[in-house]
Amino acid sequence: MRYLTIIFCAGLVLFCLDQAQARIIHVPADSSTIQTGINGAVDGDTVLVARGHYYERIDFLGKAILVASNFIFDNDTITIDSTIIDGDTAVVGVSDTGSVVIFCNGEDSTSVLQGFTIQNGIGTFPDYRWGGGIYCYYSPTITNNVITGNSAYFGGGIYSYWQTPVIRNNTITGNSADRGGGIARYQGFGPGVVISHNSISGNSADRGGGISCYGSGLPAISNNTISDISIYPGSESLCHSSVSTISNNTITDNSAITYGGGIHFDITAPHTGDKTAACNFNDPAGEIRFEEFITIINNTINGNSADSGGGIYSQGWGPTISNNIISNSPDGEGICHGYAGASISYNDVWNNADGNFSDCPAGIGDTTWGTNFNGTPCDSFYNIIRDPIFVGLNNYELLCNSPCVDAGDPGVYVPHDSGGCSIDMGAYEHHYSLGDANGDSIINGADVVFVINYLFKNGPAPCPCRAGDCTCDGVTNSADVVYLIDYLFKDGPPPCDQENNLRPKL
């Protein structure tokens, strides 16, 4: 034991000495340019850049360093706007390495770029220029930057090749490319790339105005806002690739002449989940078009337009389309599927100009079959055709009386903070507590009275309707009154008594 303690203490001393040796190199006080600061840095150092306009192109040279503006201290976005790395060719000249920032020498997640405006890059390599703003061959962390006004053939804002960078909390706007106006991604070792919490807007491209991906090892794309994208004639919404997860993105107000306004994918077998797509105009596919096996789950796809498939256009074999809201397409069908083997279930497909379902398997869309758990008419695959009842214009969350609440596939995991008996349709879970029948966010005796009035005195129904279903058996009845009384006054189990739905007494 004493021997282990000595080893631990020695290691701690070495760690502290290593940290003590880390320097902060101030630009321009210590180094006149950012690149000279990088040149003089060693692993663990910080190159801290004062507000100013820096006409240069920088290369991390494989170093595990932080290159940052004072945003890391003041958390002020004005600092990002006022600390500019500018690759303007009129000032710094034309070069084969025309990207403003390059990661090309073995960088990993400890190589961090944070807090800059990166602009006027033209990409690296003379023929097909890659990465106007940032050329990324390795795996750095790129966070809290504004990447704007750059151009390239692949990746107007950022081009990522082969490795696994983290691209998070950036604003990527006003860039242009043939492939991937905002971000282009090619090849990779596996699903380690992270593209999350970025605002990607106003970029343009022939294919993939927002994000364009090719090859294997596709990124995890989550919690991004992708909007106001322009796609030139001949563009697609496809990606030749193998594994990808697309979740919790909001994709709005994008436009294209042909396919896919927001994200361009050539897909072999990806997984798409929890994506919101609104007001896109594409031909022939409004927002999602695919050619091979794909799963599209818990998306809100609203207001898209196309000649074929305003919401979803499938040219593939065996897609799974589940738990989605596909609505309000002013041109084109909600779902258009031209091949066999589709699994289309637990969707709300409503108010699409050229029909809600086209060329789908037999029985899909025939809501005379019966009713779902909420009593809403549905087909034998539990698809419904009802107004999803969004909170408001451009707000795609659900009101408590939405038919999409608790209407998703009961086999899908219900988030801990939802409180529902089943997953909702669409990208947004409506949050409520089982037992809170009157919706006042408190579970108490007033809820017992509310359910009794509903059941026996023609009082208003709980909203959502299953808020009073304390036993989670699919109906609200006298058994729920007894269950709620036991919970409140006799130390009985909480409503539903499931790990996903436990709620304390309030």
N, C-alpha and C positions, 0 to 999 in steps of 0.2 A: 504493500500500500504506500509506504514511504517513497519507494522507487517511482511509482506512478505519479505521486504528487510532485516530485522533483522534475519529472519530464513535463508535466502540465505547466509548472511555473516557468520552466525554461522556454517552452513554446510561447507562453503568454508574453514573456519579455521580448522574444524575437518579433512577435507580431506587433507589439507596441513600438519597437524600434523601427520596424518597417513603415508603420503609419507615421511615425514622427519624421521620417525622411521624405514623405510625400510633400510636394511643393504646390503652391499656387503661382502660376506664371500669369502676370497681368498684361493684357494687351489693351492699349499700346504702351503702357508705362514700362514694362520689362522687355517686351518684344514689339517691334514696330508693326508686324503683321501677325495674323493668326497662324500662318504656316511656319513662320520662324519660331513661334511659341511651341507648335507641335514638334518641330525639329529638335528643340532643346528639351522636350519633356521625356520622362521615363514612365514606365508603368506605375499607376497610382497617382500621378500628378493631375492637376486641374489647370486647364488653360482658360482663364476667366477673361471674357471680352467685354470691354466697356461699350456703352451705347455709341453708335457711329455707323458710317457707311464704308464698308471694306470691299474694295474692288479686287477680288482675288478668287482663285480656286484652291481648295484645300484637299489634302490627302492625309488620312490618319496614320499611314505607314505601319499599320499592324499594331499600334500601341493601345494598351489598355488604359486609356485616359478619358477624362471628362472634358469635353470642349463645350463651354456654356457661356451664356450671357448672364447678367445679374438677375435674370428671372428666377434663378435657383434660390435667390435670397429674398427678392421683393414680391415674387409671385404676381407681378403686374404685367398684363398682356401688352401694355404700352412699351415695355422693355423689349418684348419680342419684335414689335413693329419698328422699333428704333435701333435695333442691332441687326444690320443687314449685311449679308455676304452676297456680293453681286458679281456674277460671271460675265457681265456685259462684254461682248467681243469687241465693241468699239473702244473699250478701255484696256482690257487685258489681252486682247488679240484672239485670233482663231487658233484652235489647237485640236489635235486628235483627242486629247483629254479635256473635253469641253464641259463636263459635268461640274457643277459648283462644288460638290463634295464627293469624294471617292473613298470607298472601303474595299480595298483590293489586295490586302496583304495579311489575311488570317485573323481579322478582327473578330471578337466575340461580344457577348452581352455586356462586358465591362468597358467596351469602347462606346462612349455615349455622346451623342450630339443633342443639345438641348437649348431651346430658347432663342432661336434665330429666325429671321426672314431670309429665305434662300431664293434667289431670283435670277432670271436671265441666263440660265444655263442652256447649252445646246446639245449636250450628250457626248458620250465617249466613243471613240473609234470613227474613222472617216467615212465609211460606206453607210452602214445602218447604225446611226447613232443611238446609244442606249443611255437612258437615265439623264434627262435634261437637268433636273435639280440635283438628284443624288443617284450615283451609280453604286450599287451594293452587290458585291460578289460574295461577301462573307456575312457574318451574323451580329452586326452591331445593334445597339438600341437607339432608335430615332424617336424623340419625344418632344412634345410642346414646341413645335416649329410651325411657321407659316411658309409653305412652299408654293410659289406663285410665279407666273409669267415665264415658265420654262418650256422648252420644246425638244422633241427627239422623235426618232422613228418608233422605238419601244420605250414606254414609260416617260411621258412628259414631265411628271413630277418626280417619281421614283421608279427605278428599275432594279428588281431583285432577281438574282440568278443563283440557283443551286443550293445556297445555305439557308439559315433560319433566323433572319432578323426579327426584331420586335419593332413594329411601327405603330405608335400609340399616341393619342391625344394631339395629333397634328391637324392643321387646317391646310388642305391641299386644293388650291383654287386657281382657275385661269390658266391652266397648262394645256398643251396640245401635243398630240402624237398620232401616228398611224395606228398603233396598238397601245391601248391603255393610257388615256389622257391623264388620269390621275396617277395610277400605279400599274405597272406591268410586272408580272411574275412569271419566270420560266424555270421549269425543272425543280429539283430539290431532293433531299434525302428522306423526307417524310413530313408528317403534319406538325412541324415545329414552328412554322412561320406564324406570327401573330400580327394581324391587322385589326386594331380595335380602337374604338372611341375617337375616330377621326371624323372630321367634317370634310367631305369631298364634294366640291360643287363647282359648277361653271367651267368644267374641263371639256375638251373636245377631242374626238378621235374617229378614225374610220371603224375601229372595232374596240368596244369597251371604253366608253367615255369616262367611266368611273374607275373600274378595276378590270384588267384583262389578265387571264391566267392561261398558261400552256404547260403541258407536261405533267409529270408526277409530283407527288409531295406537295399538294396544294395547301394554301394557308387556312388558318382559322380566322374567318372574317366575322367580327361580332361588334354590335353596339356602335356601328358607324351610321352617319347620316350622309346619304348620297343623293344629290339633288341638282337640278338645273343643268343636266348633262346634254350635250349635243353630239349626236352620232351621225357621221356622213353616210351617203348612199353606199350600200354593200356591207354595212356593218352587221354583226351577229351578236347573239346573246348566248354563246356557247363556249366550251373549253375542253380541248382534248386532254383529259387528265384522269386521275384515279381516285384520290381521296380528298374530300374537302368538307368543312362544316361552315355553313353560313347561318348566323343566328342573330336575332334581335337587332337587325339593321332596319333603318327607315329609308326607303328609296322613293323619292318624290319628284314630280315635275321635270322628268327627263324626256328628251325627244330624240327620235331616230327616224331615218327613212326606211330602214329594213328591220333588223332584228336587235332587240335588247338594248334599252336605253341605259340602264344603270350598271350592270355587271356583264362582262363578256366572258362566257365559258364555253369551251368545247369539252363536253363532259363524257367520260367513260362510266364512272360509277361513284358519283359524289353523294353527299348528304346535305340537304338544304333545310334549315329549320329556323323558325321564329324570325321571318323577314317581313318587313312592311314595304309595300310598293304602291305608290299612288301617282295618278295623273301622268303616266308615261304614254308616249305616242310612238308606236313602232309598227313596222310592216314586214312580215306578216304576223310576228308574235309580239304581243304587247309588252310583256316583261320577262317571262320565263319560257325559253325554248330549249328542248334537249333531244338527244338522239339515242341515248342508251339508258341503262338502268339508273334510276334516280329516285330519291325520296325527298318529297317536298312537304314539310310539316310545320304547322303553326305559323303560317304567314298571313299577313293582311295585304291583299292585292286589290287596290281600289282605284277606279277612274282611269284605267289603262285603255289604249285604243290600238286596234290592228285590223288588217283585212281578215286574218284567221287567228282566232284565239286571243281576244283582247286581254284576258287574264293569263291563261296558261295555254301554250301551244306545244303539243307533244308529237314528235316524230320518232319516238323511241319505243323499245320493247320493255314491257314490264315496269313502268313507273309506279311508284306509290305516292298518292296525293291525298293527304289526310289532315284534318283539323285546320283547314284554311278558310279564310273569308275571301271570296272572289266576287267583287261587286262593282256596279256602276260603270261598266265599260261603255263609252259612247259609241264605239265602233268595234265589232268583233264579238265572238262568243266568250263566255266565261271560261270554259274548258273545251279545247278542241284536241281530240286524240285520234290519230290515224292508224294506229297499229293495235295488235292484240296484247292481252296480258296485263292491262292496266288494273291497279287497285285504287279505286277512287271512293273514299269513305269519310264520313264525319266532316263534311264541308258544308258551308253556307254559300251557295252560288246564287246571286240575286241581282236582278235589274241590269242585265247585260244586253246591249242593244240588239245583237243578232242571235239571241238565245243563250241560255245558261249552259247547256251541254250539247256538244256536237261530236258525232262519230264515237260515242262512248259505248262501253259494253252494255248489253241488254239489262234493263231494269234501273239503270242509273238515271236519276232525275224524275222517276215516277213516284211522286210523293202521295199517291193514293194507297200505297202499300200499308201504311200504319202510322204510328207515332213513336217518337223517341222518349227518353227518360223525362223530358220536360213537358210531354204532351203535345209537341209540335209535329205536324204531319211531316213524314220523311219517307225516303225510299228504303229498300231492303238493306242498303248499305249505310243508312243513317245520315244521308245527305239531306239537307233542308233547303228550302227556297224562301227566305224571309229577310226582311230589312234587318241588318245586323244591329241597328240602333247605336251608332257611335255617339260619343260625348258631344261632338260638335264638328264644325268645319276644320279640316286639317288636324283633328284630334281623333285618333283611331282607337282610343280606349273605349271600353264598353260600358253603357249604363246598366244599372242593376236589372232592368226589365228586358235586356237583350236576349233574344232566343239563342244566342251563341254561348251564354254563360252556362257552364256545366254540361255542354252539349258535345264535347269532344270525345275521343276514344277513351273509354274507361280504363283501358290497359296502359295508358300513358301516364307517367309520373306526374303527380300534382305538386307544384312548388309548395314549400313549407309555409310561405307567407301568403298563400292564396286563401286557404280556409274552405275551398270548395270541395264537393264530393267527387267531381271529375274535372279533367282539364277543360279549359274553354277552347272554343274555336278562335283562330286568329293569333296575332302576335302578342296581345296584351291580356294578362289575366285580370279579371275583375276580383278585387280583394274584398272578402267579407268573412265574418265569423259565423260558423254554424251555431245556432241558438240565438243569435242576435236578430230575432224575427222582425222587430220594428225598425232596424237599421240605425239605431242611435249610438252604435259602437260600444254599448255596454250590455252585458248579458246579466239580466236580473229578473225580478218578479214581473216587471212590465212586459217582458217577452212572453211569459206564461199567459198573461191576460190577453196579449195580442193574438196568440195562436188559438186560444179558446174562442175569442170573438170571431176569428176567421173561420173556424170549423163549425161553430154552432150558432152564430148570430149574424152571418153574412157580412162580416167585417172585411177590410181589405186583405189581400194576400201578402205574405212575406215577399220582400223584393231583395235579391232574386228569390224565385219561388221555393228553392230548396234551403233557404236560410233557416226555415223552421224544421227541417228534416234532421232532427238530432240523432236519430238512429241510423241515418244514411241507408235507408232501405228503398229510397226512390220516391216516397210519398210523405206528405205531412198529415199526420192523423193523431188520434188521441194517445197513441203509444209515445209520440214525441212530447206531449204534455207531461205524461208521467215521467219520462226520461229526464226532462228538463227540471222538474220539481225535485227528483232524486239528486240531480247534480247540484242544484242550488242550495238545497236545504237538508240533504241527507248524506252529503259527502260521496255521492255517486260518481261514476266516471264522467269525464267531459264529453260533450257532443261528439258523436261518431267514434270516439275512442280509438283513433288510428294515429300512428306516428306523424303522418303528414298533416293532421288536422287538429292536434291538441291545442286547446286554448285555455288559459287560466281564467278563473272567475275574476270579473272586473268590478 
